[in-house]
Structure formats: C-alpha cells, structure tokens
Amino acid sequence: MLLDHHLAALQARGLKPETIEAANITSIWDPFAMAEILNWNGPAKKLGQCIKIPYYDREGNNGYTRLRPDVPRKSKGKPVKYEAPIGTALRIYLPPTVAACLDNPQVDLVITEGEFKALVSTQTGFPAIGLPGVWAWKLAKKVRLIPALENIAWKGRKVYIIFDSDITEKEGVQAAECQLAMLLTNLGAVVKCVRLPDGPPNADGKPAKLGLDDFLASLGPDGGGALQQLMWEASDPVEPDGADIKNRGDDLDPATEARKMLDSVMVDGVPKLAYWRSSFWRYSPTDCCYRELPDDDARGSVVLALNAIACRLTNSHISNHMVQLKAQAGIPSWSEQPSWRTDFRPWPASEMLPTKSGLIHLPSYIRGESEYSTPNTARYFSPTCLEFGFNANSPAPEQWLTFLSMIWPDDPQSVDLLQEWFGYCLTADTRLQKILLIVGPKRSGKGTIGRVLTKLIGLANVVNPTLAGLATQFGLQPLIGKLLAIISDARLSGRTDIGVVTERLLSVSGEDSQTIDMKHKPAWTGRLPTRLMLMSNELPRLGDASGALSSRMIILQMRQSFYGKEDPGLTDRLLGELPGILLWAVEGWKRLNARGHFKTPESSRQMADDLDDISSPVGAFVRECCCIAPEARIARPTLYKAFTAWAEEQGQQHVPSAAVFGRDLVAAVPSVSSGQRRCEGGRERFYEGITLA
C-alpha cells in the first residue's frame, strides 16, 4: 500500500502509477518492521512514515531495501534522506526492465544517483542504473567497481553518467564521476558525461539544483527529446582540476590481486591457469585439456582484470602482477606432461587415455575392471585429449578393416604392427623408443592412414613438420606438448644437415631431455612426449654409421597403388568409425604391452636391411666383405682400399676419406680397434678384430 502523500511525492518526480506498481514501491510505518529492514536493534519510531524501495538483483531476487523517511534523522548536522540496512554491501538499483539489458552491450545505459531518477529515466525510454550515492559504485577503501557493476557487459556499450546539475560546483562529485568513467572505459565502455541545466532561481537568486527526475518531470512529454539532445552534446570524461583522483595502480598489492585472479578461475580445487616451463597454460572445459596460452593473451587477461580495479596502470604495475601470477600458478619445471596437479592420483598419469567422456585408465580397462575411468578434471595436467568419447560398446570398424585388407591383402603381420602403433600413440608412454616408417608408392594409402590417426588422437595433438625442418634452429619447437609428429614426405635436400636431423630423430625417440630454442621466448628444457612417424615413397637417406637410427625404425612396406582408382569419400567414411577404430587401437595397445616390443613383419625385413645399408655404407661393407674375430688383424690401407673398390661397385658417388672411414668403422663395429707397430721403414698401422673375408 502507498500512502497518498507518498504517491503525490513520487508523481511530482515524474513517476507514473504503473511504474511505481512495477517497482513494488510501497509505504511502511511500523517502526518494528522498519527496524528489521534496517538491522536496527530498536524500533525506528523517529523516522515516521517511510517510502519503502525494494532492490532486486538480475534474477529478480530481493535481499535489500532502502527507506525514504518523512522525518529524516540527522548525521553530522545533515539530514539522512535515505536509510540503508546496517552491515550490508552496496547494491545498484535496477528498474524492473533493466536487468534484461545488462548482458546486451548494444543497449545504451544511463548511470545516475538515486532510485527514483533511474525509474524516471527508464520510464522515459533510457534504461538506467541507480546508485545509492555518487561513490556507491566502488568497494569500501578501494577504487574498484562493486561486483554487481563488474559483472555487466561493458565492452562496446555506450554509457551516460548523469549526476545532478550542481556537479560543476562539487569537486568530490566530479572526482566520483571521473574515476567511475575511467574504470568503465578500461572495461571497454564508451563513456560520456551529461551536464544537466540548472533549475529556476531560488528565493536567494541562486539557480536551483536539478536532478534527472526533476529535469524530465519539468519538461513533461518533451523531456525525452531534451534528454536525448543533452546526450548528443555530452562530453568525454575530463579529470577536474584539484580532484582527488587516486592512482590505484600504486595501491595494489600484486600478490593479493594475483591470488584473487587465480581464485576466480578455480575448478576441481585447482586454478584453470598454470605456468610451466616459461609458458602459461589454461584448462579448457570444452577441450577437456590444457592449451598453451600465448604471453600476450595472458598479459591481456591481467590488464583486463586490473582495469576493473585501477584507474591508471603502468607497465611496471602489470609486470609486477605477471611475476606474482607466474609464481602462484607455477608448476615445477621438473614435472612432465601429463601429470597430476594435486594429491588426487587414481592411476599413473602416463597410463591415462584422455577422452571427451572422461579419463580412461587403459590397464584397468584391459584387465576388465569395473572401475577404469574418472571424470575429466583440471587436476590432470595434459595438453592432449581425444575429440570424442570412449564407448566400450562401439561396433567394429568394418570399413577400416576392409581398407587395411586392401593395402596388405596377404600380410596380417603388417596390419598387426599398424594396430599396435595406433595403440602406442594413444598415451604419453614413449618407453619403447621407436619410429614408424611407412614406405610405399604414390596413392598407396599412406595419407589416409595419417589422416585417420590424426583425427583419432586429435588434430591439436598432432604436428606435421618436415624432415629438413627438424635441422633448423626452432625445428623442435612445434613438437612441444604433441603426442605425434607425422612427417608426410621424408625427403632431404643436399643443403640439409643430415647429421643434425639424425641427432634429433635419435634424441626425440630416445626420450632424451631436450633444450629447445623457442622463437621470442626463453629456451625450453624437458622431455618431448612425441612419437615420430615418417611416410615416404622411398627409403630416406639418413647417415648413421652406428646403425642406432635404423634400429629405432619399425618399417611398414606398402606395395599396392590405387593411382587412378582413388575413392574421394573414403576418408570421411573411415572417420565415421573413429569410436570403433579407438577400440581396435586399444587392442593393439594391449597386445604390444603384453609382448613388450614391436615385431617387424616378415614383408619388411628386407627393407629394414636396406635401410641399414643406406644409413651406414661402412656397416654394409663389413657385413658383405669382412670377417669379425678377436684375433683378426689387417692393415688400414688394405681395408680402406677394399672399401673404396666395393663402394665404386655399389655406385656410391661420395666415398669418405680414410679418416672418416675409420671413424664409421668403429661406430659400426665397436669391437674393432686400431693399433700400430714398428717395422722396416717406419710404423705399420692396422685394425684389430677385423679382416677381409
């Protein structure tokens, strides 16, 4: 119920009865009820009758009410026109229709002082937010927006701050307007400050103060047009002379603010943001894994967070906060991906298969245990996740199996090897230290296999470098955090440093710790979880006299060519069977782990020998032409002369020098040593442990 004199007072401000009713504004005169609203200990008898102004949040819930008493009490000699509940946080007043506009930055907003002014503005067609006071937008003792204002979509929104007409005489009000405007501008709003004209002169001849509601009520139906004209003429925020504008950046505590930033993104008991090995990582609930966050994006997020609490920022302020954020979000550099971020460790991290439906522990699944999965969580620090869920009841991938039977019609061993390789690529476990080499003619299916495997383990988890690119300064950088590197055309030009390529293939596949140069970033040190898969039309010519690289290779030879008989829709059909292909790959993982090593198909053994010979011509010469025995001995020139004759017969264009031959010989046959003895005419140099057959 609204008392008559209260209704008359509200209508004098320009409020219509329907606006008053929609805002649920009523009268209250029970001193005990008023005391309950205001959290007073005793009844509010001295306030007389009051206008009751309920506040509603964006969801329409009421938990805060202000009163406008007929008999205001005095504080420090001034009347308290409005009473608010004791011990409650500041709120913003939202007229009934304004809450729906807060998430739409296309809607212009007015910010004014007082509930009635916000109601009259909204009623006239200008959605408005009412502040209980000109400083009521900030937290106590902090130049920071209160949460109710922080959570509004400000970016790109036009905002008009409209305080009373006497603002030009009050530096404190000007300071409040200026700092509010700066914070909103930091958040992306386009802020204008509207100046209302003065009212008619008072009895003393001074112009009367005019509020937004008074201005609109005085003009009646023309008020909306007049206000629109003032908005068009509104100025940008200007810092007033002598105003107490706080340089909030100097007052911030970087450690505290960094903690607040991390607390605001907590999920599963850990912050979604992590800092590891000179890079920020952010957990994506959509991708169900961590993605590396570029430094500029991380810095931008810090700036946006500080913009809501600081009027002025310098690079020094931002850098101090970045240092704290890196320290508080840091994961030890000795930790590897994947790993657990908390004591929650249901299974070893390297044995997990991350999928969209949850984290699958493959050993438990293979053993037939009922508990083999756990929900996706930010506690699992991993950059990889399959792009689909795990379904133990997926049908067999019939088209995929038919495709493989066409590639290897009478070679089930090759199909088994590919199945085991697919399983090997599912997790971060690289202890078998193998490289897959697929060699076959054009249009033999190599690319299709690569595309299916890429889609199986996720596009974000695969990188496609070139073999020559590995030898460049930043050649290993793309491999960081990737499960698989597919080199689709393993060829080397004469300008490529084959030694560097060989070294990097060996170190990556051998699980060695790497120090990797990174462009525009500090060097990265750690172990790469990357499997290497090479595809080529011919055996790559990789120099390695020791034969270590060729021993790392497992080879699949493809003899069928479908050139001229290509099926353009094949890949799409195969990708439709990914859940079934995943189960097929898991079976390969099961068989591989039971055996403990890969098994080269009989059809690829000759090609494996050829790769040995290409990688180490000296090793091939030893196998064909020499005898290895502890008591054997031969003069160095004699053995080298035999090697050069053999090399010419093999058609080698570049025969190494005697010194290089000796180095490669010891690398190929470590039991061979060199010695010398005195003889007539000088010294005789010889190799021990080897002779010509």
C-alpha positions, 0 to 999 in steps of 0.5 A, a space after each residue: 500500500 502507498 500512502 497518498 502523500 507518498 504517491 503525490 511525492 513520487 508523481 511530482 518526480 515524474 513517476 507514473 502509477 504503473 511504474 511505481 506498481 512495477 517497482 513494488 514501491 510501497 509505504 511502511 510505518 511500523 517502526 518494528 518492521 522498519 527496524 528489521 529492514 534496517 538491522 536496527 536493534 530498536 524500533 525506528 519510531 523517529 523516522 515516521 512514515 517511510 517510502 519503502 524501495 525494494 532492490 532486486 538483483 538480475 534474477 529478480 531476487 530481493 535481499 535489500 531495501 532502502 527507506 525514504 523517511 518523512 522525518 529524516 534523522 540527522 548525521 553530522 548536522 545533515 539530514 539522512 534522506 535515505 536509510 540503508 540496512 546496517 552491515 550490508 554491501 552496496 547494491 545498484 538499483 535496477 528498474 524492473 526492465 533493466 536487468 534484461 539489458 545488462 548482458 546486451 552491450 548494444 543497449 545504451 545505459 544511463 548511470 545516475 544517483 538515486 532510485 527514483 531518477 533511474 525509474 524516471 529515466 527508464 520510464 522515459 525510454 533510457 534504461 538506467 542504473 541507480 546508485 545509492 550515492 555518487 561513490 556507491 559504485 566502488 568497494 569500501 577503501 578501494 577504487 574498484 567497481 562493486 561486483 554487481 557493476 563488474 559483472 555487466 557487459 561493458 565492452 562496446 556499450 555506450 554509457 551516460 553518467 548523469 549526476 545532478 546539475 550542481 556537479 560543476 560546483 562539487 569537486 568530490 562529485 566530479 572526482 566520483 564521476 571521473 574515476 567511475 568513467 575511467 574504470 568503465 572505459 578500461 572495461 571497454 565502455 564508451 563513456 560520456 558525461 551529461 551536464 544537466 541545466 540548472 533549475 529556476 532561481 531560488 528565493 536567494 537568486 541562486 539557480 536551483 539544483 536539478 536532478 534527472 527526475 526533476 529535469 524530465 518531470 519539468 519538461 513533461 512529454 518533451 523531456 525525452 527529446 531534451 534528454 536525448 539532445 543533452 546526450 548528443 552534446 555530452 562530453 568525454 570524461 575530463 579529470 577536474 582540476 584539484 580532484 582527488 583522483 587516486 592512482 590505484 595502480 600504486 595501491 595494489 598489492 600484486 600478490 593479493 590481486 594475483 591470488 584473487 585472479 587465480 581464485 576466480 578461475 578455480 575448478 576441481 580445487 585447482 586454478 584453470 591457469 598454470 605456468 610451466 616451463 616459461 609458458 602459461 597454460 589454461 584448462 579448457 572445459 570444452 577441450 577437456 585439456 590444457 592449451 598453451 596460452 600465448 604471453 600476450 593473451 595472458 598479459 591481456 587477461 591481467 590488464 583486463 582484470 586490473 582495469 576493473 580495479 585501477 584507474 591508471 596502470 603502468 607497465 611496471 604495475 602489470 609486470 609486477 602482477 605477471 611475476 606474482 601470477 607466474 609464481 602462484 600458478 607455477 608448476 615445477 619445471 621438473 614435472 612432465 606432461 601429463 601429470 597430476 596437479 594435486 594429491 588426487 592420483 587414481 592411476 599413473 598419469 602416463 597410463 591415462 587415455 584422455 577422452 571427451 567422456 572422461 579419463 580412461 585408465 587403459 590397464 584397468 580397462 584391459 584387465 576388465 575392471 569395473 572401475 577404469 575411468 574418472 571424470 575429466 578434471 583440471 587436476 590432470 595436467 595434459 595438453 592432449 585429449 581425444 575429440 570424442 568419447 570412449 564407448 566400450 560398446 562401439 561396433 567394429 570398424 568394418 570399413 577400416 578393416 576392409 581398407 587395411 585388407 586392401 593395402 596388405 591383402 596377404 600380410 596380417 603381420 603388417 596390419 598387426 604392427 599398424 594396430 599396435 602403433 595406433 595403440 602406442 600413440 594413444 598415451 604419453 608412454 614413449 618407453 619403447 623408443 621407436 619410429 614408424 616408417 611407412 614406405 610405399 608408392 604414390 596413392 598407396 594409402 599412406 595419407 589416409 592412414 595419417 589422416 585417420 590417426 590424426 583425427 583419432 588422437 586429435 588434430 591439436 595433438 598432432 604436428 606435421 613438420 618436415 624432415 629438413 625442418 627438424 635441422 633448423 634452429 626452432 625445428 623442435 619447437 612445434 613438437 612441444 606438448 604433441 603426442 605425434 609428429 607425422 612427417 608426410 614426405 621424408 625427403 632431404 635436400 643436399 643443403 640439409 644437415 643430415 647429421 643434425 636431423 639424425 641427432 634429433 630423430 635419435 634424441 626425440 625417440 630416445 626420450 632424451 631431455 631436450 633444450 629447445 630454442 623457442 622463437 621470442 621466448 626463453 629456451 625450453 628444457 624437458 622431455 618431448 612426449 612425441 612419437 615420430 612417424 615418417 611416410 615416404 615413397 622411398 627409403 630416406 637417406 639418413 647417415 648413421 654409421 652406428 646403425 642406432 637410427 635404423 634400429 629405432 625404425 619399425 618399417 611398414 612396406 606398402 606395395 599396392 597403388 590405387 593411382 587412378 582408382 582413388 575413392 574421394 569419400 573414403 576418408 570421411 567414411 573411415 572417420 565415421 568409425 573413429 569410436 570403433 577404430 579407438 577400440 581396435 587401437 586399444 587392442 593393439 595397445 594391449 597386445 604390444 604391452 603384453 609382448 613388450 616390443 614391436 615385431 617387424 613383419 616378415 614383408 619388411 625385413 628386407 627393407 629394414 636391411 636396406 635401410 641399414 645399408 643406406 644409413 651406414 655404407 661402412 656397416 654394409 661393407 663389413 657385413 658383405 666383405 669382412 670377417 669379425 674375430 678377436 684375433 683378426 688383424 689387417 692393415 688400414 690401407 688394405 681395408 680402406 682400399 677394399 672399401 673404396 673398390 666395393 663402394 665404386 661397385 655399389 655406385 656410391 658417388 661420395 666415398 669418405 676419406 680414410 679418416 672418416 672411414 675409420 671413424 664409421 668403422 668403429 661406430 659400426 663395429 665397436 669391437 674393432 680397434 686400431 693399433 700400430 707397430 714398428 717395422 722396416 721403414 717406419 710404423 705399420 698401422 692396422 685394425 684389430 678384430 677385423 679382416 677381409 673375408 
